[in-house]
Amino acid sequence: MYDNSKLKFKEFPDFKEIKWKSPSNIALVKYWGKRPVQIPMNPSVSFTLQESATTTKMNIRPVQDKETRINFYLGKESNELFAEKTLAFFNSISSIFPFIKQLDFEIKSENSFPHSAGIASSASGMSALALCLCDIERTYFSTLQTEDEFFQKASYVARLGSGSAARSTFGGAVLWGETPYIPDSSDFYGLSLKERLHTEFKNYQDTILIVDAGQKKVSSRVGHSLMKTNPFASHRFEQAKTNAENIIKVLETGDIDTFIKITESEALTLHAMMMTSMPYFLLIKPNTLQIIEKLWEYRLETGIPLSFTLDAGPNVHLLYPQQYKKEIKEFISSELKKYLQSPGVIYDYVGTGPEKLN
C-alpha cells in the first residue's frame, strides 16, 4: 500500500536526531486472532494511555558497510536481541522506506513503566519506531505533510510490527479494524475516535494493579495462532464485531453502565478463548480473581462505577471516572494491596497521543 521506490537519498543531508514519545494502550474490545499480515479477525477499540509510554531517540548516518547496522539501547544498556528484532522488522518494511537500506541506526528506547507490568510495551515501542521512520520521510522527502497522512501511515507501519501498535499512534480512543458503523475504518491502520468521545470518557482513569510482574508463560503471538483451531473462534469474532460497534456508541453517549458490561465481558471472553484453545492455557492468577470479586462487591456496596479489564496476562486494569480517584485509592490501599507484587500500582488515564520531542 505504501511502497515507494522514490524514497531514496540521492545525496545525504546533515541528519538531525529524531525523538518520539508514543503511548501504550489498553483494549476495551479485544483483538485475539489474526490472518497474514497482521490483519485482525475482528475490530478492536482501545483507550490510549497518557503516562505509560515509550520514548525512542533515533540517530542515523549513511551506511558504513554494505548492509544496515543497528545499535539498540534499552535504557542505558545495549540490547543485541532488540537490535536483531528491529533489523528484521526494518528489512521487512524496506519497500515502504527504501532509505532504510542506505542508513545505519543508533536507537535508544526507554519505557516509563516496568517490563511485564501489564502494559503493552510492544504497542508503544513499535509505534514509536514507526513514528520516527515517518518523521524521516516527512523531514527529508517532503511527504506526509498533513497530520492525517502522517499518523495514518505511522499506524499502518506500526501494525506490521505489532498489531496493537496500530492503535498507539492516536490519542483518546482508537478503533482498529473494519466495522460498518464507521465507514472510514480499516484493517490496515487505526482510526482516532477522539472527537467522538463523550465528556465522561475524556479523562477516564486506568489504574493498573500488578498481580504478577513475571514474564507470561505463553506469548500473545502463540495465543493469536491458537485461535485458528479454537472451536469457539467464529462466534467470538462475531461477538467482538457487535461489541466494537456498541462500545463506540457507548463512548459517544457516555453510557457508563453499558461500558462496564461490555468491557468486563470482553476481558473475561479473552481469557475464555485461552482456556478453550488446544493446547489450552491459563494466564490469570488466583489473585486476579480475588481482585475481581472484591471489585464487584465494592461496586455493589458503594454504587461507584468501578470496572475492570484484563490484557493477555494476570494484571488488572481498574477503569473509572476521574471524580472517584480518591475513593479508588482508598479501596486499593485497604482491600487490594495485599494481592499485588512490586511495583504494585500504576496510575494512568486516557491520554492525548504521541508527541514529538525536541
N, C-alpha and C positions, 0 to 999 in steps of 0.2 A: 504493500500500500504506500509506503513511504520511501521505497528505493529511489535513489537519486545519484546517478553516477557523476553529476556535476560537482558534488560536494568534496572536491579535492583541492588542496593548496597548489597553486601554480608557483607561488613563492611564499616564504614564511614571514609573517609579520612579527613584531615583538609581542610575544604572548603575555597575557596577564593572568594572574591567579583567579580561579573561578571557585566560588564558595556558595553552597546552598544548604539551607536547613529545611528538612522535609519531615512531616509528622507521620506517626503511625496512625492506625485507625482501628476501630472495633466494629465488626459487622453486627448489624441488628437482624437482618435476614442473611442467612449463611450461604456461602458458596462452598460446596463439597461435591466434587465430581467435575471432571473436565474432559475435553477432547483436544487433539492437537490443533494448533499450537497455542496452548494456554487459553482455550476458549471455554467459558463456563457452561455447564449444563443447565444452569438456571441463573436468573439475575440475582444480584445481592445489593444490599443497601447498608451503608455504614455511617457512623459518626467519625469525623476527623478529630483527633486529639490535639491538644494545644501544647502541653508540657513534654509529652513523650515523643521525642523526635531524634533524628539522626542529622548531624552536621557533617557535611563532606566537603573537603577542600581538595581541589584538583589543580595540579601544576602540570603543564605539558611542554614538550620540546620536540623538535624534529627527531625522527627515529635515528638512533645512533648505530644500529646494526641492521641486518636485513629484515628482522621481524620486530614487532611491537613488544616492548617490555613494560611491565607494571610493577612498581614498588607500592605495596599496600600496607598502611599502618592503621591498626585498630587501637585507638587511643594513642599511646606513645610507643607501642610495641609493633615491630614488623611482623606481618602475618602472611606466611607463604601460602597457606590454604586459601585465604581470601584473595590473594593475588592470582592464584591459579583459576579460581572460580570466576573472578572478574574478567580475566583474559579470555576464558572460554565464552563468557557472555558477550564481550566486545567482539570477538570473532564471529559470533552468531548474528550480530547486527551490523556487520561491516558493510553490507549492501545499503543499509539505511544511512549510515555515516561513513562513507568511504575514507574520510580523513583519518579515521582510527588507525588505518594501516600505515599512515605517514608519521605517527606520533609515538613517543614514549610518555608514560604517565606516572606521576607520583600522586597517590591518593591517600589522604588522611581522613579517616572516618571516626566519629565519636558519637556514642549514644548517650542521651540524657537519662537513660533508665538502665537498670541491671539486665544482663542477659538472662533469658529464661524467666522473665518476670510476668509472663502472661501478656506481653505486649509484642506485637508482630514487628520484629526488627527487620525482617526481610522486606516488609512493605515500605518502611521508612528508608531503609538502606538503598533498595533498588530504585525507589522514586527519586532519591537524592542524586544517584548516579545518572539517571535519565535526564533530570533537570540540568545537570552540569553539561551533558553532551548536547542537549538542545540549546544551551546557552552558548556553547562554542559555535554551533551552526548559526545562531542568530547574530552573534558578535562579528564573526569573520566572513560570513557569506551573505549577510543582509537578508536572510529569510526569516520566517516565523515572526513577523513584525507585529502581529496583533496578539493580544493576550489569549484569545480563543485558540488560535492556531498553535501557539507555543505550548500551552498546557494540554491541549488535546494530543499533540504528538508526544509530549513527555509521558502522558498516561499510556499511550499505545506502546511506547518503548519499555516503560516500567513493567507493564503487564507481561512482556516477554521474559522478564527476569523472575518475577513473582506475581502471580495473578492478583493477589490482594493489593499489590503496589499500584495497580491501575486506579485505585480509589484514593491514594495518598497524595496525588498531585492537585487536589482541590480541598477547599475548606468547607466547614459546616457539615452537611450531609451529602453523600455521594451515591449515585446509582451506577452499577457496572453490570451490563447485560441487557439484552433486548427485552422490552415489555411493551405491549400495545398501548398501555396507559401513557407512556412518554414517547412520542413519535421520534425524537432525536436520539433515543437510547441505542446503545451499540454493544456488541460482544467484544469489540476491539479496543475500547477505551472507556474510561469513566465519564460521568456527566454530573456536574455540580447541581445540587438541589438547594443550594444556599439561599437563593431568592425565594424558594417555596417554603422555607422554614417558618413555622408559627413562632411567635414570641416565646411561648413556653419552652421551646427546644433550643433556642439560640445560645443559651449558656447552660445547657443541661450538664449535670455532673457525672463523671465516670471515676469512681474510686476503686482502685484495683487492690484486691486482697491476695497476698502471696501465700497460698496454701502449701505449695511445693516449689522451691526455687531450682530444682534439679532439671536436667535435660529430659524431655519427654522420650519415652521408650520407642514410640512409633512416630515417624515423621509425617508431616502433612502430605508430602508428596506420595508416600505409600498409602496413606488414608484415601486420598483422591483416587488413586488407581484401583482400590478395592471396591469403589462404587460401580465399576464395570460389571461386577458379578453379584452385587448386593441384590437380594430378591425384592427389596422394597424401594429400589432406586427410582424407578419410573414414577411411582406415587410421590416420592419425596420431591422430585423435580417439579411436578405439577403443584404440589403444596407450596413450594418456595416461590413459584411464579405468582400464585394467588397472594401469598403473604407480602411479596415485594410490592405489588400494586396497592395492597391495603395499607402497608406501612407508610407509603408515600402520601396517601390520603390522610393518614393519622398525623404525619409531620406537618401537613398543610393546615389541619384543623385544630391541632393542639389537644386531641383526644388522648389523654394520658392513660385512662383505663384500658382502652384498646391497645395502646402502645405496650403496656405491661403484658397483656395476654399474648400478643404476637411475639414479642422479644423473648419472653420466658419459654414459650413453646418452641421457638426456633433453637434456643440454646439446648434444650433437652432433646430435641429431634436430632441435632447434630451428633450428640453422643449416642443416641439410639442407633444411628447409622453405623457408628464404630462398633457397637456391641452386636450388630446383626451382620457384620461383614464376615467373610471367610478367607483367611483366619480372622476371628473376632479379637477385639482388644478393648481395653478399658483405660481411659486417661483421667477420669475423675477419681478423687480420693475420698476416703471416709469423711475427712474434714470439709470437703466440698459440700457434701450432702448435709452435714451438720449446720453449715452456714446457711444453706438454702432453707432448711427447716426453721432455723432461728429467724431468718428474714421474713418468712411467711407469717410466723407468729407475731412478729413486731408490726408488720403491716396491718394485720387483723386487729391488733390491740390499739394501735395509735391512729390508724387511718392515713398515715403518711404514705404517699405513693412511691415507696422504695421498691425497686425491682432488681433483677439480676440478668446478666447474660454471661456466657462462657465462650472462650475461644477453644481451640483444639488443645486443651490442656486442663489442669485441675484448678487453676486460679479463677477467682470470681470477680467479675466487674459489677459493682453496685451502681445502678443508674437512678438518678433522682433529680428533681428541680432544685435550683440553687438555693432557694429560700429555706430549705431544710438541712443545709450543710452542718449547722451546729448540732442539731439533733442526731444526725447520722454519725458524726464524730463521736458523740457520747455513746451511741449504741455500739459502735465498733469497739470503743475502749472498754465498755462494761461487759459485752456479750460475745464479741467475735475475736478479740485479740488472742485468746488462748488457742485458737485454731491455726494460727499463722506462723510462718517461718520468716526469718530476716530476708529482705528489708521490711516485711510486714505490710505496710500500706503505702500506696502511691496515689496521691490526689491529682486528678486531671479533670478536664471538661472539654466541651465541644470547641474546636479551635478554628482559626482563620485560614489555615492552609500553609503551603510552603512559603519560604521567604529567601530572597537573595541577599547574601551578606557581603558587606564590603570588607 
